[in-house]
Amino acid sequence: MFYKRLQEKFFKLVNENDLFDKEITIKTRVLKPVEAIGNPDRDDFPLLKGKEVLMEAAFGKVKGQAYTDAPSEFSGPLKRIVDLELNDSRNRALFVAALNAVMRHRYNDLTTIHCKDNEPEVCAGKIVDFLRPLKPESVGLIGLQPAILEALVNFLRADNVFCVDRDEKNRGNKKFGVCIDDSVDLVRFLKKWTKKRYHLSFVCLRSSKFELLRKPVFW
């Protein structure tokens, strides 16, 4: 359902801006960690450990990126991206990278590429600033992003922060006092914490099960 709605909105965006029928080429390439995230002071980002890569779509003079564990390349008209079946990580990564690029083309003030150097800490601070007026009792982070997790812990304390991740080396370990849970059974995790108030997610390439949560979800 999530991806269906996303495709519908993307179709509308492309159609309203007369991009659907034009032969627009989008190139996607896999970035090296230093290209994707620069040289941050901290060394615990998944991109630096080779666990994930960023794909980059070039659309005219702008770019859009997407996390993935199934990198691939594409060159062709935008129509083919709009019509993709989003049933696997490869197609979802292509779609999201292209979507980000087109959104940046339409709305130039959007930031559609990954933070670099020490910008993740700035981004994490902005997330906390966004949540603060909402006064959440707890937050669940789906997909370990160290800078964001640390900021959430400083904001709410470790007992009120929950996190799942796909990396087997993280599961069962603690990060900033938070036990990293197993994200394989994402439905179980969502049901477990369904009474908690707020959840952040950075795994939309891989799952669309968040309708089960019936709680606010921020991407």
C-alpha positions as CSV (number, residue, x, y, z in Angstrom):
1,M,0.0,0.0,0.0
2,F,2.8,2.4,0.9
3,Y,4.6,1.9,-2.4
4,K,1.3,2.1,-4.4
5,R,0.6,5.5,-2.9
6,L,4.1,6.6,-3.5
7,Q,3.9,5.6,-7.2
8,E,0.6,7.4,-7.6
9,K,2.1,10.6,-6.2
10,F,5.2,10.2,-8.4
11,F,3.0,9.6,-11.5
12,K,1.1,12.8,-10.7
13,L,4.3,14.8,-10.2
14,V,5.8,13.6,-13.5
15,N,2.5,14.1,-15.5
16,E,1.8,17.6,-14.1
17,N,5.3,18.7,-15.0
18,D,5.2,17.3,-18.6
19,L,8.1,14.8,-17.8
20,F,6.3,11.6,-18.4
21,D,6.4,11.4,-22.2
22,K,9.8,13.0,-22.6
23,E,12.9,10.9,-23.2
24,I,14.8,11.7,-20.1
25,T,17.8,9.7,-19.2
26,I,18.5,8.8,-15.6
27,K,21.9,7.3,-14.7
28,T,22.4,5.5,-11.5
29,R,25.8,4.6,-10.1
30,V,27.1,3.1,-7.0
31,L,29.1,5.6,-4.9
32,K,32.3,4.8,-2.9
33,P,31.9,5.5,0.8
34,V,34.1,8.7,0.7
35,E,31.9,10.0,-2.2
36,A,28.7,9.2,-0.3
37,I,29.5,10.4,3.2
38,G,32.8,12.2,3.0
39,N,35.2,12.0,6.0
40,P,33.1,12.2,9.2
41,D,34.8,12.3,12.6
42,R,33.0,9.1,13.7
43,D,33.6,5.7,12.0
44,D,30.5,3.8,12.9
45,F,28.3,4.6,9.9
46,P,27.2,1.5,7.9
47,L,28.4,3.1,4.6
48,L,31.9,3.2,6.0
49,K,31.8,-0.5,6.9
50,G,30.6,-1.5,3.4
51,K,27.3,-2.8,4.8
52,E,25.3,-0.6,2.5
53,V,25.9,1.5,-0.6
54,L,24.2,4.6,-2.0
55,M,22.9,4.7,-5.5
56,E,22.9,8.1,-7.3
57,A,20.5,9.2,-10.0
58,A,21.5,12.1,-12.2
59,F,18.5,14.0,-13.7
60,G,19.6,17.0,-15.7
61,K,21.8,19.1,-13.4
62,V,20.4,17.6,-10.1
63,K,20.9,14.3,-8.3
64,G,19.0,12.0,-6.0
65,Q,20.3,9.1,-3.9
66,A,19.0,6.0,-2.2
67,Y,20.4,3.4,0.3
68,T,20.4,-0.2,-0.9
69,D,21.9,-3.6,-0.5
70,A,21.0,-4.5,-4.1
71,P,22.9,-2.0,-6.2
72,S,22.3,-1.8,-10.0
73,E,22.4,0.7,-12.9
74,F,19.8,2.1,-15.2
75,S,19.8,4.4,-18.2
76,G,16.6,5.2,-20.0
77,P,13.4,7.3,-20.1
78,L,11.7,8.3,-16.9
79,K,8.6,6.4,-17.9
80,R,10.3,3.1,-17.3
81,I,11.1,4.1,-13.8
82,V,7.6,5.2,-13.1
83,D,6.3,1.9,-14.4
84,L,8.7,-0.3,-12.4
85,E,7.2,-3.1,-10.3
86,L,8.4,-2.3,-6.8
87,N,8.6,-5.9,-5.6
88,D,12.3,-6.1,-4.8
89,S,15.1,-4.0,-3.3
90,R,16.7,-3.4,-6.7
91,N,13.7,-1.8,-8.3
92,R,12.8,0.1,-5.1
93,A,16.3,1.6,-5.0
94,L,16.1,2.7,-8.6
95,F,12.7,4.2,-8.0
96,V,13.6,6.1,-4.8
97,A,16.9,7.4,-6.3
98,A,15.0,8.6,-9.4
99,L,12.1,10.0,-7.3
100,N,14.6,12.0,-5.2
101,A,16.3,13.4,-8.3
102,V,13.0,14.5,-9.9
103,M,11.8,16.0,-6.6
104,R,15.0,18.1,-6.5
105,H,14.5,19.1,-10.1
106,R,11.0,20.3,-9.2
107,Y,11.8,21.7,-5.8
108,N,15.3,23.1,-5.8
109,D,15.5,23.7,-2.0
110,L,15.1,20.0,-1.2
111,T,18.1,18.0,0.1
112,T,18.0,14.7,-1.8
113,I,21.5,13.5,-1.3
114,H,23.2,12.0,1.7
115,C,24.8,14.1,4.4
116,K,28.6,14.3,4.2
117,D,31.4,14.7,6.7
118,N,29.9,15.8,10.0
119,E,26.5,16.8,8.6
120,P,24.7,13.7,10.0
121,E,25.1,15.1,13.5
122,V,23.4,18.3,12.3
123,C,20.7,16.3,10.7
124,A,20.2,14.3,13.9
125,G,19.9,17.5,15.8
126,K,17.2,18.7,13.4
127,I,15.2,15.5,13.9
128,V,15.3,16.0,17.7
129,D,14.2,19.6,17.2
130,F,11.3,18.3,15.1
131,L,10.2,15.8,17.7
132,R,10.6,18.0,20.8
133,P,7.3,20.0,20.4
134,L,5.5,16.6,19.9
135,K,6.7,15.5,23.4
136,P,7.0,11.8,22.6
137,E,7.3,9.3,25.4
138,S,9.4,7.1,23.3
139,V,10.8,6.7,19.8
140,G,11.6,3.6,17.7
141,L,14.4,3.8,15.1
142,I,14.1,1.3,12.3
143,G,17.5,1.0,10.7
144,L,20.5,1.9,12.8
145,Q,21.9,5.4,12.0
146,P,24.4,6.1,14.8
147,A,24.3,9.9,14.8
148,I,20.4,9.8,15.0
149,L,20.3,7.1,17.6
150,E,22.8,9.0,19.8
151,A,20.8,12.2,19.5
152,L,17.5,10.3,20.4
153,V,19.2,8.8,23.5
154,N,20.4,12.2,24.6
155,F,16.9,13.5,24.1
156,L,14.8,10.7,25.7
157,R,17.3,8.5,27.5
158,A,18.2,4.9,26.4
159,D,15.2,3.3,28.2
160,N,12.8,5.2,25.9
161,V,14.5,4.5,22.6
162,F,14.1,1.3,20.6
163,C,16.1,0.2,17.5
164,V,16.1,-2.6,15.0
165,D,18.7,-3.3,12.3
166,R,19.4,-5.9,9.6
167,D,23.1,-6.2,10.3
168,E,23.7,-9.5,12.2
169,K,26.8,-8.0,14.0
170,N,24.6,-5.3,15.6
171,R,21.8,-7.6,16.8
172,G,21.8,-8.2,20.5
173,N,24.5,-5.6,21.1
174,K,24.0,-2.2,22.8
175,K,24.7,1.1,21.2
176,F,24.5,4.2,23.4
177,G,22.7,2.0,25.9
178,V,20.0,0.8,23.4
179,C,19.8,-2.9,22.6
180,I,19.7,-3.4,18.9
181,D,16.9,-5.8,18.0
182,D,16.5,-8.1,15.1
183,S,14.6,-6.5,12.1
184,V,14.0,-9.8,10.3
185,D,10.6,-10.1,12.0
186,L,9.6,-6.5,11.5
187,V,6.0,-7.2,12.2
188,R,6.8,-8.6,15.6
189,F,8.8,-5.5,16.4
190,L,6.0,-3.2,15.3
191,K,3.4,-5.0,17.4
192,K,5.8,-5.1,20.4
193,W,6.1,-1.4,20.4
194,T,2.7,-0.4,19.0
195,K,1.8,1.3,22.2
196,K,4.8,3.6,22.0
197,R,4.2,7.0,20.5
198,Y,6.7,7.8,17.7
199,H,8.7,5.8,15.2
200,L,11.3,7.0,12.7
201,S,12.2,4.8,9.7
202,F,14.9,4.7,7.1
203,V,14.1,1.4,5.5
204,C,11.4,2.2,3.0
205,L,13.4,0.4,0.3
206,R,12.9,-2.8,2.0
207,S,9.5,-2.9,3.8
208,S,6.0,-1.5,3.5
209,K,4.6,-3.0,6.7
210,F,4.2,0.2,8.6
211,E,0.4,0.3,8.1
212,L,0.4,-2.3,10.9
213,L,1.8,0.3,13.3
214,R,-1.2,2.7,13.3
215,K,1.1,5.3,14.9
216,P,3.0,8.3,13.6
217,V,5.9,7.2,11.3
218,F,8.5,9.7,10.0
219,W,10.7,8.9,7.1
